[in-house]
Amino acid sequence: MHMNSDISTRFQDFFRSLDYKRAPLPLYLPVEYTLDGGGKRLRPQLLILSYLLYKDKPEDVFNVAAGMEIFHNFTLLHDDVMDNADVRRSKPTVHKKWNNNVAILSGDAMQILAYRYIALAPSEFSKEILDIASETFLQIIEGQQYDMDFESRNDVSPEEYMEMIRLKTSVLLAACMKMGGLMGGASRKDCDILYNIGINAGLAFQLQDDLLDVYGNPDTFGKQIGGDICCNKKTYMYINARRKATPQMLAQLDGWEEWKGDKKLKIQAVTEIYDSLGIKEICKQKSDALFTRALSLFDELDVPSDRKDPLKQFVVSMINREK
């Protein structure tokens, strides 16, 4: 389920119309390559659907929605460099198609472009929208630092991991929902509820992403299956595997962390350990609980039920996905 098809088409047309054709061309070609490369556009859709709970002029928030999407894509460029990822959205990553320096600098340009469009929020909301964006963007970078720190630790707790993904993933979804509600004229209470829906849905979404990274279909997932295992990412599944593993399994996991050989062997071996410990089910149960919490919060919004349905159904579609 997505936005009304007419509104979705109007936003997509608006987003494609944004002009990045500036000099020097080598700086902006990777920006176009990234932003024209598809993606789920979750963040702008959440922002616009949250706005539509209260008002019916979605074009008023298209600039902010575009800015949040551009910032999200900026983080992907830099994440792919740090993770040495080969594929994003079924295409070579920017640092593979060009090089690391190009990915870093083009990503920097995207960060500035994001602020340019976010600053075009309706004037009565611009200060608060920029404040939300700035705090959110700092939290995302803090989450990325935790993610990198965890790579060298084997004592990361599930609670630490959940806080890391709250920062790295959930706060951006939550901020989009809060911004949409704010610009729609929602009460402070409703803005806070929308933010909390975004936090819980974002956590469930990231746990689903962790599952798909191991158990997804590479033809639909759009990224290399097993990438988290190859990079020794301390995901919710890996952390729980270490907590449940026998001493023999722990020794095997330690050995695979140091493995420099065939990636496929490593992915297969670690996945087999997950299977033997029921880790897929543990992760799914946690994701389902967060998803249920997100949906229950819709009941607290001071909005007629029929206006809630498009946003609620979209949140459902976020979790029940294969890519």
C-alpha positions in Angstrom: 0.0 0.0 0.0 1.3 3.4 -0.9 0.0 7.0 -1.2 -2.9 7.7 -3.4 -1.5 7.0 -6.8 -2.1 10.5 -8.0 -0.2 12.1 -5.1 2.6 9.5 -5.4 2.9 10.4 -9.1 3.0 14.1 -8.4 5.7 13.6 -5.8 7.8 11.4 -8.0 7.5 13.9 -10.8 8.5 16.7 -8.4 11.5 14.6 -7.2 12.7 13.8 -10.7 12.4 17.5 -11.6 15.0 18.5 -9.1 18.0 19.9 -10.9 21.5 18.7 -9.9 23.1 19.8 -13.2 25.8 22.0 -11.8 29.6 22.2 -12.4 31.8 20.4 -11.9 29.9 17.5 -13.5 32.0 14.7 -11.8 30.6 15.9 -8.5 27.0 15.8 -9.5 26.8 12.7 -11.8 27.0 10.4 -8.8 24.2 12.4 -7.1 22.0 11.9 -10.1 23.0 8.2 -10.3 22.0 7.7 -6.7 18.8 9.7 -6.6 17.6 8.2 -9.9 18.4 4.7 -8.8 15.0 4.0 -7.3 14.6 3.0 -3.7 11.4 2.6 -1.6 11.0 6.3 -0.9 9.7 5.3 2.6 10.7 8.6 4.2 9.0 11.0 1.9 5.9 8.8 1.8 5.7 8.7 5.6 6.1 12.5 5.8 3.4 13.1 3.2 1.0 10.5 4.6 1.4 12.0 8.1 0.7 15.4 6.7 -2.4 14.1 4.9 -3.9 13.0 8.2 -4.7 16.7 8.8 -4.5 18.6 5.5 -5.0 18.0 1.8 -2.4 20.1 0.0 0.6 17.7 -0.2 2.6 19.9 -2.5 3.2 22.2 0.5 5.5 19.6 2.0 7.1 18.1 -1.1 10.3 20.1 -0.6 10.8 18.9 2.9 10.0 15.3 1.9 12.6 15.5 -0.9 15.2 16.9 1.5 14.7 14.1 3.9 15.0 11.5 1.1 18.2 13.2 -0.2 19.8 13.1 3.3 18.9 9.4 3.6 20.6 8.7 0.3 23.7 10.7 1.4 24.1 8.4 4.4 23.9 5.4 2.1 26.8 6.6 0.0 29.0 7.0 3.0 27.8 3.7 4.6 28.7 1.8 1.5 32.2 3.2 1.6 32.6 2.2 5.3 31.1 -1.2 4.7 32.9 -1.7 1.3 29.6 -2.7 -0.1 29.5 -3.7 -3.8 25.8 -3.4 -4.6 23.0 -1.0 -3.7 19.5 -1.3 -5.2 20.8 -4.0 -7.6 23.4 -1.6 -9.1 27.1 -1.0 -8.3 27.6 1.3 -5.4 29.0 4.8 -6.1 32.4 4.0 -4.6 32.6 0.9 -6.8 31.4 2.6 -10.0 33.7 5.6 -9.4 35.9 5.5 -6.2 35.9 6.3 -2.5 36.8 10.0 -2.9 33.9 10.5 -5.3 31.5 8.8 -3.0 32.6 10.9 0.0 32.5 14.2 -1.8 29.3 13.6 -3.7 27.7 12.5 -0.4 28.8 15.7 1.2 27.1 17.7 -1.6 23.9 15.7 -1.1 23.9 16.6 2.6 23.9 20.3 1.7 21.3 19.8 -1.0 19.1 18.1 1.7 19.3 21.2 3.9 18.5 23.4 1.0 15.2 21.7 0.4 14.3 21.2 4.0 14.8 25.0 4.5 11.9 25.5 2.1 9.4 24.3 4.6 6.3 26.6 5.1 7.7 29.7 6.8 5.7 29.3 10.0 7.3 25.9 10.6 10.7 26.4 9.1 12.6 26.9 12.4 11.2 23.9 14.1 11.5 21.7 11.0 15.2 22.6 10.7 15.7 22.0 14.4 14.1 18.5 14.1 16.2 17.8 11.0 19.5 18.9 12.7 19.0 16.8 15.8 17.9 13.8 13.8 20.9 14.0 11.5 23.3 14.2 14.4 21.6 11.1 16.0 22.0 9.2 12.7 25.7 9.9 12.7 26.0 8.9 16.3 24.2 5.6 15.5 26.7 5.0 12.7 29.6 5.5 15.1 28.1 2.9 17.5 27.7 0.6 14.5 31.4 0.9 13.7 32.4 0.6 17.4 30.4 -2.7 17.7 32.4 -4.3 14.9 35.4 -4.7 17.2 33.4 -5.9 20.2 31.9 -9.3 21.0 30.1 -8.2 24.2 27.5 -6.0 22.5 24.1 -6.5 24.3 20.7 -6.7 22.6 19.8 -3.5 24.4 22.9 -1.7 22.9 22.0 -2.9 19.5 18.4 -1.7 19.7 19.6 1.7 20.8 22.1 1.8 17.9 19.4 1.0 15.3 17.0 3.5 17.0 19.6 6.2 16.2 20.8 4.9 12.8 17.4 4.0 11.3 14.3 4.8 13.4 14.8 8.4 14.2 14.7 9.4 10.5 11.4 7.7 9.9 10.1 9.1 13.2 11.2 12.6 12.3 9.5 12.4 8.9 6.2 11.5 10.5 6.5 14.2 13.1 7.4 16.8 10.5 4.4 15.8 8.4 2.1 16.1 11.3 3.6 19.4 12.4 3.2 21.0 9.0 -0.4 19.6 8.8 -1.3 21.4 12.0 -1.4 18.4 14.4 -1.5 18.9 18.1 1.8 18.4 20.1 0.3 15.2 21.5 -0.4 13.8 18.0 3.1 14.9 16.8 4.6 12.9 19.7 2.4 9.9 18.9 3.5 10.0 15.2 7.1 10.1 16.3 6.7 7.1 18.5 4.9 5.2 15.7 7.9 5.9 13.6 10.4 4.7 16.3 8.6 1.4 16.8 8.0 0.8 13.1 11.6 1.8 12.3 13.0 -0.7 14.8 10.8 -3.5 13.4 11.8 -2.4 9.8 15.5 -2.7 10.7 15.1 -6.1 12.3 13.3 -7.2 9.2 16.2 -5.8 7.1 18.6 -7.9 9.3 16.5 -11.0 8.5 16.4 -10.3 4.8 20.2 -9.7 4.7 20.6 -13.4 5.7 17.4 -15.0 4.5 16.2 -12.8 1.7 16.0 -13.4 -2.0 19.0 -11.6 -3.6 16.9 -11.0 -6.8 14.4 -8.9 -4.9 16.5 -7.6 -1.9 18.7 -5.5 -4.1 21.8 -6.0 -2.0 24.3 -8.8 -1.5 22.8 -11.5 0.8 25.0 -12.1 3.8 26.7 -8.6 3.7 26.3 -8.1 7.4 27.9 -11.5 8.1 30.8 -10.6 5.8 31.4 -7.3 7.5 31.1 -8.8 11.0 28.1 -6.6 11.8 26.8 -7.1 15.3 23.2 -7.5 14.3 20.4 -8.6 16.6 20.7 -12.1 15.2 24.5 -12.3 15.6 24.4 -10.9 19.2 21.7 -13.4 20.2 23.6 -16.2 18.4 26.6 -15.5 20.6 24.5 -15.4 23.7 22.9 -18.8 22.9 25.9 -20.5 21.3 27.8 -23.5 22.8 31.5 -23.0 23.5 32.2 -24.9 20.3 29.9 -22.6 18.3 31.5 -19.5 19.9 34.9 -20.7 18.8 33.5 -21.2 15.3 32.0 -17.7 15.2 35.3 -16.2 16.4 37.1 -18.1 13.7 34.7 -16.9 11.0 35.2 -13.3 12.2 38.9 -13.6 11.2 38.2 -15.4 8.0 39.8 -13.8 4.9 38.8 -16.5 2.4 35.7 -17.3 0.3 32.8 -15.1 1.6 30.2 -17.7 0.5 31.7 -20.2 2.9 31.5 -17.8 5.8 27.9 -16.8 5.1 26.8 -20.4 4.8 28.6 -21.5 8.0 27.2 -18.6 10.1 23.7 -19.0 8.7 23.8 -22.7 9.7 24.7 -21.7 13.3 21.7 -19.3 13.2 19.5 -22.1 12.0 20.6 -24.5 14.7 19.9 -21.9 17.4 16.5 -20.7 16.1 17.9 -17.2 15.7 15.6 -16.3 12.8 12.5 -16.9 15.0 14.0 -14.8 17.9 14.5 -11.9 15.6 11.1 -12.2 14.0 9.4 -12.3 17.4 11.1 -9.1 18.4 10.2 -7.4 15.1 6.5 -8.5 15.4 6.2 -7.1 19.0 7.5 -3.7 17.8 5.3 -3.8 14.8 2.2 -4.5 17.0 3.2 -1.6 19.3 3.5 0.7 16.3 0.0 -0.2 15.0 -1.6 0.1 18.5 -0.4 3.7 18.7 -2.7 4.7 15.8 -5.6 4.3 18.2 -4.3 7.3 20.2 -4.3 9.8 17.3 -7.0 12.4 17.4 -8.0 11.8 13.8 -11.0 10.1 12.2 -10.3 6.4 11.5 -10.8 6.7 7.7 -8.0 9.3 7.5 -5.6 7.0 9.4 -6.0 4.1 7.0 -3.6 5.1 4.2 -0.7 5.8 6.7 -1.5 2.7 8.8 -1.6 0.4 5.7 1.6 1.9 4.5 3.3 1.1 7.8 2.0 -2.5 7.5 3.5 -2.7 4.0 6.9 -1.5 5.4 7.2 -4.6 7.6 5.6 -7.2 5.4 8.2 -6.9 2.6 10.8 -8.9 0.8 13.1 -6.1 -0.1 
